[in-house]
Amino acid sequence: MDGTETDWGNSVYLNPPFRKSDGQNGKGPTAFIRKAIEENKKGKDVVIMINTNAFINMLIEAGAEMRSMGRVKWLDAETGEPWKSPSCTTCFVLRGKGKDKL
C-alpha cells in the first residue's frame, strides 16, 4: 500500500521514510510531508516524527522563530556566480528579552 495515494483517517501519526527507497515506491520524505499537508487542509490532525539536524533542534529548543525563505539561489563566495541548484532556506530569529516581534 502506498500511503501517499490513500485517504488518511481523522488523525494520523506519521513517521515518513528518511530517504527515497523502493519500499515506498521510490517516494521519500517530501512526498509524505506533501500528503500530510494535503490531509491537514482537509481538517485532519497530523503528528510527524522526522529526523532533523542537531542545530535545527537547538534553535527550536531555544525558542527561535522560523520563517521559510523558499528556495534561495545563493552566490558562490569565490566566483560570485549563482549556485546551479537553489536550496531550501529557513530564517531563524532569536530575540532578546523584551523585544517586539518582527
PABA-258652 format. One record per atom (N, C-alpha, C): z negated, x negated, y negated; atom name; chain; residue number from 1; residue in three letters. Coordinates in steps of 0.02 Angstrom, whole numbers, always signed. Layout:
N
Z  X  Y  CA  A  NUM  ala .
...
% end
This chain:
102
+0  -42  +59  N  A  1  met .
+0  +0  +0  CA  A  1  met .
+0  -44  -62  C  A  1  met .
+38  -25  -111  N  A  2  asp .
+42  -62  -175  CA  A  2  asp .
+2  -24  -227  C  A  2  asp .
-55  -51  -246  N  A  3  gly .
-100  -17  -294  CA  A  3  gly .
-71  -6  -363  C  A  3  gly .
-17  -43  -380  N  A  4  thr .
+14  -33  -446  CA  A  4  thr .
+63  +26  -445  C  A  4  thr .
+78  +52  -386  N  A  5  glu .
+127  +105  -380  CA  A  5  glu .
+97  +173  -361  C  A  5  glu .
+32  +178  -358  N  A  6  thr .
-1  +240  -339  CA  A  6  thr .
-47  +265  -394  C  A  6  thr .
-63  +328  -394  N  A  7  asp .
-109  +356  -442  CA  A  7  asp .
-180  +336  -423  C  A  7  asp .
-221  +318  -470  N  A  8  trp .
-290  +299  -457  CA  A  8  trp .
-337  +358  -467  C  A  8  trp .
-396  +354  -439  N  A  9  gly .
-446  +406  -447  CA  A  9  gly .
-474  +408  -518  C  A  9  gly .
-525  +448  -529  N  A  10  asn .
-554  +456  -597  CA  A  10  asn .
-592  +394  -620  C  A  10  asn .
-617  +355  -573  N  A  11  ser .
-648  +292  -591  CA  A  11  ser .
-629  +240  -539  C  A  11  ser .
-616  +180  -563  N  A  12  val .
-590  +127  -519  CA  A  12  val .
-627  +62  -532  C  A  12  val .
-642  +27  -478  N  A  13  tyr .
-666  -42  -481  CA  A  13  tyr .
-607  -85  -461  C  A  13  tyr .
-586  -130  -505  N  A  14  leu .
-526  -170  -493  CA  A  14  leu .
-543  -244  -490  C  A  14  leu .
-525  -276  -435  N  A  15  asn .
-530  -348  -428  CA  A  15  asn .
-459  -372  -413  C  A  15  asn .
-418  -382  -467  N  A  16  pro .
-348  -398  -456  CA  A  16  pro .
-340  -468  -426  C  A  16  pro .
-281  -481  -397  N  A  17  pro .
-268  -548  -372  CA  A  17  pro .
-269  -598  -429  C  A  17  pro .
-289  -660  -415  N  A  18  phe .
-292  -712  -466  CA  A  18  phe .
-223  -741  -482  C  A  18  phe .
-176  -733  -436  N  A  19  arg .
-108  -758  -446  CA  A  19  arg .
-60  -716  -405  C  A  19  arg .
+4  -723  -418  N  A  20  lys .
+54  -687  -380  CA  A  20  lys .
+52  -709  -307  C  A  20  lys .
+60  -661  -261  N  A  21  ser .
+64  -679  -191  CA  A  21  ser .
+103  -626  -153  C  A  21  ser .
+127  -644  -95  N  A  22  asp .
+164  -597  -54  CA  A  22  asp .
+122  -538  -31  C  A  22  asp .
+56  -549  -27  N  A  23  gly .
+11  -495  -6  CA  A  23  gly .
+10  -436  -55  C  A  23  gly .
+30  -448  -117  N  A  24  gln .
+34  -394  -167  CA  A  24  gln .
+107  -382  -187  C  A  24  gln .
+153  -393  -140  N  A  25  asn .
+224  -384  -154  CA  A  25  asn .
+247  -426  -213  C  A  25  asn .
+219  -486  -218  N  A  26  gly .
+239  -532  -271  CA  A  26  gly .
+210  -515  -339  C  A  26  gly .
+163  -468  -342  N  A  27  lys .
+133  -448  -406  CA  A  27  lys .
+68  -484  -416  C  A  27  lys .
+57  -506  -477  N  A  28  gly .
-3  -543  -494  CA  A  28  gly .
-49  -502  -537  C  A  28  gly .
-97  -536  -569  N  A  29  pro .
-148  -500  -609  CA  A  29  pro .
-119  -459  -666  C  A  29  pro .
-65  -483  -697  N  A  30  thr .
-37  -446  -754  CA  A  30  thr .
-14  -377  -734  C  A  30  thr .
+17  -370  -677  N  A  31  ala .
+40  -304  -653  CA  A  31  ala .
-19  -257  -643  C  A  31  ala .
-74  -283  -616  N  A  32  phe .
-133  -241  -605  CA  A  32  phe .
-168  -224  -670  C  A  32  phe .
-170  -269  -718  N  A  33  ile .
-200  -255  -783  CA  A  33  ile .
-159  -203  -820  C  A  33  ile .
-93  -209  -817  N  A  34  arg .
-50  -158  -848  CA  A  34  arg .
-64  -89  -818  C  A  34  arg .
-71  -87  -752  N  A  35  lys .
-86  -24  -718  CA  A  35  lys .
-154  +3  -739  C  A  35  lys .
-204  -42  -746  N  A  36  ala .
-271  -21  -768  CA  A  36  ala .
-268  +11  -837  C  A  36  ala .
-230  -19  -882  N  A  37  ile .
-223  +8  -950  CA  A  37  ile .
-188  +76  -948  C  A  37  ile .
-136  +81  -907  N  A  38  glu .
-100  +145  -899  CA  A  38  glu .
-146  +199  -873  C  A  38  glu .
-187  +184  -823  N  A  39  glu .
-233  +233  -794  CA  A  39  glu .
-288  +250  -844  C  A  39  glu .
-312  +202  -883  N  A  40  asn .
-363  +215  -933  CA  A  40  asn .
-337  +262  -987  C  A  40  asn .
-273  +255  -1005  N  A  41  lys .
-243  +300  -1055  CA  A  41  lys .
-241  +372  -1030  C  A  41  lys .
-246  +382  -964  N  A  42  lys .
-249  +449  -934  CA  A  42  lys .
-321  +476  -934  C  A  42  lys .
-368  +437  -963  N  A  43  gly .
-437  +458  -967  CA  A  43  gly .
-482  +433  -911  C  A  43  gly .
-456  +388  -870  N  A  44  lys .
-495  +363  -813  CA  A  44  lys .
-536  +301  -833  C  A  44  lys .
-593  +294  -801  N  A  45  asp .
-636  +235  -811  CA  A  45  asp .
-612  +180  -765  C  A  45  asp .
-606  +119  -791  N  A  46  val .
-585  +62  -751  CA  A  46  val .
-631  +3  -765  C  A  46  val .
-660  -25  -712  N  A  47  val .
-701  -85  -717  CA  A  47  val .
-660  -141  -686  C  A  47  val .
-650  -195  -723  N  A  48  ile .
-608  -250  -699  CA  A  48  ile .
-650  -314  -693  C  A  48  ile .
-647  -344  -634  N  A  49  met .
-678  -409  -622  CA  A  49  met .
-621  -459  -614  C  A  49  met .
-618  -509  -657  N  A  50  ile .
-563  -557  -653  CA  A  50  ile .
-588  -626  -676  C  A  50  ile .
-561  -677  -646  N  A  51  asn .
-583  -744  -665  CA  A  51  asn .
-560  -762  -735  C  A  51  asn .
-601  -800  -770  N  A  52  thr .
-584  -823  -837  CA  A  52  thr .
-607  -896  -844  C  A  52  thr .
-582  -927  -895  N  A  53  asn .
-604  -996  -909  CA  A  53  asn .
-676  -995  -935  C  A  53  asn .
-714  -1047  -919  N  A  54  ala .
-784  -1051  -939  CA  A  54  ala .
-793  -1045  -1014  C  A  54  ala .
-747  -1075  -1053  N  A  55  phe .
-756  -1072  -1126  CA  A  55  phe .
-746  -1001  -1153  C  A  55  phe .
-707  -960  -1120  N  A  56  ile .
-700  -889  -1141  CA  A  56  ile .
-766  -853  -1130  C  A  56  ile .
-796  -863  -1072  N  A  57  asn .
-862  -831  -1059  CA  A  57  asn .
-914  -855  -1109  C  A  57  asn .
-912  -919  -1127  N  A  58  met .
-960  -945  -1176  CA  A  58  met .
-952  -909  -1242  C  A  58  met .
-891  -898  -1264  N  A  59  leu .
-879  -863  -1328  CA  A  59  leu .
-901  -790  -1325  C  A  59  leu .
-887  -757  -1269  N  A  60  ile .
-908  -687  -1261  CA  A  60  ile .
-984  -682  -1262  C  A  60  ile .
-1017  -726  -1224  N  A  61  glu .
-1090  -726  -1220  CA  A  61  glu .
-1122  -742  -1287  C  A  61  glu .
-1087  -779  -1330  N  A  62  ala .
-1113  -796  -1396  CA  A  62  ala .
-1101  -740  -1446  C  A  62  ala .
-1067  -686  -1424  N  A  63  gly .
-1056  -629  -1468  CA  A  63  gly .
-994  -634  -1511  C  A  63  gly .
-946  -675  -1491  N  A  64  ala .
-885  -683  -1530  CA  A  64  ala .
-845  -618  -1533  C  A  64  ala .
-817  -605  -1592  N  A  65  glu .
-768  -551  -1599  CA  A  65  glu .
-701  -578  -1576  C  A  65  glu .
-661  -536  -1544  N  A  66  met .
-597  -558  -1518  CA  A  66  met .
-540  -516  -1547  C  A  66  met .
-486  -549  -1564  N  A  67  arg .
-426  -515  -1588  CA  A  67  arg .
-366  -547  -1554  C  A  67  arg .
-323  -505  -1525  N  A  68  ser .
-261  -532  -1496  CA  A  68  ser .
-214  -553  -1551  C  A  68  ser .
-186  -611  -1545  N  A  69  met .
-137  -635  -1593  CA  A  69  met .
-66  -628  -1565  C  A  69  met .
-61  -598  -1505  N  A  70  gly .
+4  -590  -1474  CA  A  70  gly .
+28  -655  -1443  C  A  70  gly .
+94  -660  -1436  N  A  71  arg .
+124  -721  -1407  CA  A  71  arg .
+145  -766  -1465  C  A  71  arg .
+111  -822  -1473  N  A  72  val .
+123  -868  -1528  CA  A  72  val .
+169  -924  -1506  C  A  72  val .
+219  -938  -1547  N  A  73  lys .
+264  -994  -1534  CA  A  73  lys .
+237  -1053  -1575  C  A  73  lys .
+193  -1091  -1544  N  A  74  trp .
+162  -1148  -1577  CA  A  74  trp .
+213  -1202  -1593  C  A  74  trp .
+197  -1243  -1641  N  A  75  leu .
+239  -1300  -1658  CA  A  75  leu .
+211  -1362  -1625  C  A  75  leu .
+255  -1403  -1597  N  A  76  asp .
+235  -1467  -1567  CA  A  76  asp .
+207  -1512  -1622  C  A  76  asp .
+148  -1540  -1611  N  A  77  ala .
+114  -1581  -1662  CA  A  77  ala .
+154  -1644  -1680  C  A  77  ala .
+192  -1671  -1633  N  A  78  glu .
+229  -1733  -1647  CA  A  78  glu .
+299  -1720  -1676  C  A  78  glu .
+334  -1670  -1648  N  A  79  thr .
+404  -1659  -1669  CA  A  79  thr .
+411  -1604  -1722  C  A  79  thr .
+361  -1560  -1726  N  A  80  gly .
+366  -1503  -1772  CA  A  80  gly .
+411  -1448  -1745  C  A  80  gly .
+438  -1457  -1686  N  A  81  glu .
+482  -1407  -1655  CA  A  81  glu .
+440  -1352  -1621  C  A  81  glu .
+465  -1290  -1623  N  A  82  pro .
+429  -1236  -1589  CA  A  82  pro .
+430  -1247  -1513  C  A  82  pro .
+374  -1228  -1481  N  A  83  trp .
+373  -1229  -1407  CA  A  83  trp .
+426  -1182  -1381  C  A  83  trp .
+454  -1199  -1324  N  A  84  lys .
+506  -1157  -1294  CA  A  84  lys .
+478  -1089  -1272  C  A  84  lys .
+417  -1088  -1246  N  A  85  ser .
+387  -1026  -1223  CA  A  85  ser .
+325  -1010  -1264  C  A  85  ser .
+324  -952  -1297  N  A  86  pro .
+264  -933  -1334  CA  A  86  pro .
+205  -922  -1286  C  A  86  pro .
+145  -935  -1309  N  A  87  ser .
+86  -925  -1266  CA  A  87  ser .
+43  -869  -1294  C  A  87  ser .
+11  -832  -1248  N  A  88  cys .
-35  -779  -1269  CA  A  88  cys .
-94  -813  -1303  C  A  88  cys .
-112  -787  -1361  N  A  89  thr .
-164  -819  -1402  CA  A  89  thr .
-215  -767  -1425  C  A  89  thr .
-278  -787  -1424  N  A  90  thr .
-333  -744  -1447  CA  A  90  thr .
-371  -781  -1501  C  A  90  thr .
-388  -744  -1553  N  A  91  cys .
-430  -772  -1607  CA  A  91  cys .
-502  -750  -1592  C  A  91  cys .
-548  -798  -1593  N  A  92  phe .
-619  -785  -1583  CA  A  92  phe .
-655  -800  -1649  C  A  92  phe .
-698  -754  -1670  N  A  93  val .
-736  -763  -1731  CA  A  93  val .
-810  -761  -1715  C  A  93  val .
-845  -815  -1731  N  A  94  leu .
-918  -818  -1725  CA  A  94  leu .
-945  -814  -1796  C  A  94  leu .
-983  -762  -1811  N  A  95  arg .
-1009  -751  -1879  CA  A  95  arg .
-1079  -777  -1887  C  A  95  arg .
-1093  -804  -1946  N  A  96  gly .
-1161  -822  -1963  CA  A  96  gly .
-1202  -759  -1976  C  A  96  gly .
-1266  -764  -1970  N  A  97  lys .
-1309  -705  -1980  CA  A  97  lys .
-1301  -677  -2050  C  A  97  lys .
-1299  -610  -2055  N  A  98  gly .
-1296  -577  -2120  CA  A  98  gly .
-1226  -575  -2151  C  A  98  gly .
-1174  -597  -2115  N  A  99  lys .
-1106  -596  -2142  CA  A  99  lys .
-1074  -529  -2127  C  A  99  lys .
-1030  -506  -2173  N  A  100  asp .
-992  -445  -2162  CA  A  100  asp .
-937  -457  -2112  C  A  100  asp .
-914  -402  -2082  N  A  101  lys .
-858  -406  -2034  CA  A  101  lys .
-793  -417  -2072  C  A  101  lys .
-745  -448  -2038  N  A  102  leu .
-678  -458  -2069  CA  A  102  leu .
-643  -393  -2078  C  A  102  leu .
% end
